[in-house]
């Protein structure tokens, strides 16, 4: 029996997750919600992030999602436990598989993390890594300007390159050997990030890791879709502008129809 995958993000960055999921599961029905009206989540309080994540989850469930993917690292690091308590559907988040891959890749136990302020201040990555590898060193860097740059489509500008370089300098000085991209917006800047951090540093792309986790789950449950069943993937955003449409096309490599969403009213 086929199941519909629901993916939500604070904006359009979660489309990096969608892109990787569709590579592995091209015929699995999928619904995406990007909260472009309220992005970024990383500058909000934990209480606000949890409320937004709750509303995003309800929206996806109301539109037929059978499993949920939290593509937003700020929401994953802040709201996962709450969502798992409140909803019975299987919930996947980008943090856990990213940590597992970082631990597999690191050779000198010197791990770097870049993310939003909410992700960095949550200490979720540090706690989880130290629980598995107590003598690891974890260096975190908040990069609040990167999400707006990506949302605006500033992917290859000189200004973006300068900002990435400035954010990465402290991590480069610590001689990290592995770098976790702690935000689903960051993979579209991966080429610049690799260049500025150094080619010897292994980069963990959360989008690829979460896609493999979802695939493994569906395979184990015998819920892989062998054909499309006539269901089209749907892409919702809470605010729709011409710029949003252009950037979405850059993320996915093809043009998709975006639908403007109305979120459930707060209880």
C-alpha positions in Angstrom: 0.0 0.0 0.0 1.4 3.4 -1.1 1.8 6.1 1.5 2.1 9.9 0.8 5.2 11.6 2.1 4.6 15.0 3.7 7.6 17.4 3.9 7.6 20.8 5.6 10.2 23.5 5.9 10.4 27.1 7.1 10.7 28.2 3.4 11.9 26.6 0.2 15.1 25.1 1.5 13.3 21.9 2.2 13.1 21.3 -1.5 16.7 20.0 -1.3 15.1 17.2 0.8 12.4 16.7 -1.8 14.9 16.6 -4.6 16.8 13.7 -2.9 13.6 11.9 -1.9 12.4 11.9 -5.5 15.8 10.5 -6.7 15.2 7.5 -4.6 11.4 7.4 -4.7 10.3 8.9 -8.1 6.8 7.4 -8.0 6.1 7.9 -4.3 3.4 10.6 -3.8 4.6 13.7 -2.0 3.2 16.9 -0.5 5.5 19.8 0.3 4.7 22.8 2.5 7.1 25.8 2.7 6.2 28.5 5.2 7.5 31.3 3.1 5.3 33.9 4.8 7.0 33.3 8.2 10.6 32.3 7.2 13.1 32.1 8.7 12.3 30.0 11.8 15.8 30.2 13.1 15.4 33.6 14.5 12.2 32.8 16.4 11.7 31.7 20.0 11.3 27.9 20.7 7.7 28.4 21.6 7.0 30.1 18.3 8.9 27.4 16.3 6.9 24.7 18.0 3.6 26.3 17.2 4.6 26.9 13.6 5.7 23.2 13.3 2.5 22.0 14.8 0.5 24.1 12.2 2.6 22.8 9.4 2.1 19.2 10.5 -1.6 19.6 10.7 -1.7 21.1 7.2 0.2 18.2 5.7 -2.0 15.6 7.5 -5.2 17.3 6.3 -3.9 17.0 2.7 -3.3 13.3 2.9 0.3 12.8 4.3 0.9 9.4 5.9 4.4 10.0 7.1 6.1 13.3 8.0 9.5 14.8 7.3 10.7 17.8 9.2 13.1 19.3 6.7 13.7 22.4 8.8 16.6 22.0 11.2 15.3 24.7 13.5 12.0 22.9 13.8 13.7 19.5 14.0 16.0 20.6 16.8 13.2 22.4 18.7 9.9 20.7 18.0 10.5 17.0 17.2 9.7 15.7 20.7 6.5 17.8 20.9 5.3 16.6 17.5 6.0 13.0 18.3 3.9 13.3 21.5 1.0 15.0 19.7 0.8 13.1 16.4 0.7 9.3 15.8 2.1 9.3 12.3 5.7 8.4 11.7 7.9 11.5 11.9 11.4 11.8 10.4 13.8 14.7 11.1 17.0 15.8 9.5 19.1 16.0 12.7 19.6 12.3 13.5 20.8 11.0 10.1 23.1 14.0 9.8 24.8 13.1 13.1 25.1 9.5 12.1 26.8 10.4 8.9 29.1 12.9 10.6 30.3 10.3 13.1 30.9 7.8 10.2 33.0 10.3 8.3 35.1 12.1 11.0 38.7 10.8 11.3 40.1 13.3 13.9 36.8 13.7 15.9 36.8 17.4 15.0 33.3 18.2 13.7 31.9 21.5 12.6 28.3 22.6 12.4 26.7 25.5 10.6 23.0 26.4 11.1 20.5 28.9 12.2 20.7 30.5 15.6 17.8 28.3 16.8 19.6 25.2 15.7 23.0 26.2 17.2 21.6 27.4 20.5 19.5 24.2 20.9 22.7 22.2 21.4 20.9 19.1 19.9 23.9 18.2 17.7 26.5 18.6 20.4 24.6 16.5 22.9 23.9 13.8 20.5 27.4 13.6 19.2 29.0 13.6 22.7 26.5 10.9 23.7 28.0 8.7 20.9 31.5 10.0 20.9 32.4 11.6 24.2 35.8 12.9 23.2 34.7 14.5 20.0 35.1 18.3 19.6 32.1 20.1 18.1 32.4 23.6 16.8 29.2 25.4 15.9 28.6 28.6 13.9 25.3 30.4 13.5 24.8 31.7 9.9 21.7 33.8 10.1 22.2 35.5 6.7 22.4 32.4 4.6 18.7 31.5 4.6 17.6 34.9 3.3 20.3 34.8 0.7 19.0 31.5 -0.6 15.4 32.5 -0.4 16.2 35.6 -2.5 18.1 33.5 -5.1 21.5 35.0 -4.3 23.3 31.7 -4.9 26.4 32.7 -6.8 26.9 36.3 -6.0 30.1 37.9 -4.8 28.4 39.0 -1.6 27.2 35.4 -0.8 30.8 34.1 -1.3 32.1 36.8 1.1 29.5 36.0 3.8 30.1 32.2 3.6 33.8 32.8 3.9 33.4 35.0 7.0 31.1 32.5 8.7 33.4 29.6 8.0 36.6 31.2 9.1 36.3 30.3 12.8 35.6 26.6 11.9 38.5 26.5 9.4 40.8 27.9 12.2 39.7 24.9 14.4 40.9 22.5 11.6 37.6 20.6 11.5 37.6 17.5 9.3 33.8 17.1 8.9 31.2 19.8 8.4 27.4 19.3 9.0 25.2 21.5 6.9 22.7 22.1 9.7 20.0 23.7 7.4 18.3 22.4 4.4 18.9 25.7 2.6 22.7 25.2 2.7 23.1 22.4 0.1 22.5 24.8 -2.7 25.5 26.7 -1.5 27.5 23.5 -1.1 30.0 24.3 -3.9 30.9 27.6 -2.3 31.0 26.1 1.2 33.3 23.3 0.1 35.6 25.9 -1.6 35.8 28.1 1.5 36.2 25.4 4.1 38.7 23.4 2.1 38.5 20.3 -0.1 39.8 18.0 2.6 36.8 18.6 4.8 34.0 16.1 4.4 30.6 17.7 4.1 27.4 16.1 5.5 24.4 16.9 3.4 21.3 16.4 5.5 19.0 16.2 2.5 20.6 13.0 1.2 20.8 11.4 4.6 17.1 11.9 5.4 16.0 10.6 2.0 17.8 7.4 2.6 16.2 7.1 6.1 12.7 7.5 4.5 13.5 5.0 1.8 14.6 2.4 4.3 11.5 2.9 6.4 9.1 2.5 3.5 11.0 -0.5 2.2 10.8 -2.2 5.6 7.1 -1.5 5.8 6.5 -2.7 2.2 5.0 0.7 1.4 7.2 1.6 -1.6 5.2 2.8 -4.5 6.0 1.0 -7.7 3.8 3.3 -9.8 2.4 6.8 -9.4 -1.3 5.7 -9.0 -2.3 8.9 -10.7 -1.3 11.0 -7.8 0.6 14.2 -8.6 3.1 15.7 -6.2 1.8 19.0 -4.7 3.8 22.0 -3.6 2.3 24.5 -1.2 3.7 27.8 0.1 2.2 30.2 2.6 3.3 33.2 0.5 3.8 33.2 -3.3 5.9 35.7 -5.2 7.5 35.6 -8.7 10.9 35.3 -6.9 9.7 32.2 -5.0 8.8 30.5 -8.3 12.2 31.3 -9.8 14.2 30.0 -6.9 12.0 26.8 -6.6 13.0 26.0 -10.2 16.7 26.4 -9.3 16.2 24.0 -6.4 14.3 21.3 -8.3 15.8 21.8 -11.8 12.3 22.0 -13.3 9.2 24.1 -13.0 6.4 23.0 -10.7 3.1 24.5 -10.0 3.1 26.2 -6.6 -0.2 26.5 -4.6 -0.8 29.2 -2.0 -1.8 27.6 1.3 -4.0 28.6 4.2 -2.7 27.2 7.4 -5.1 25.7 10.0 -6.3 28.3 12.6 -4.7 28.1 16.0 -6.7 26.4 18.6 
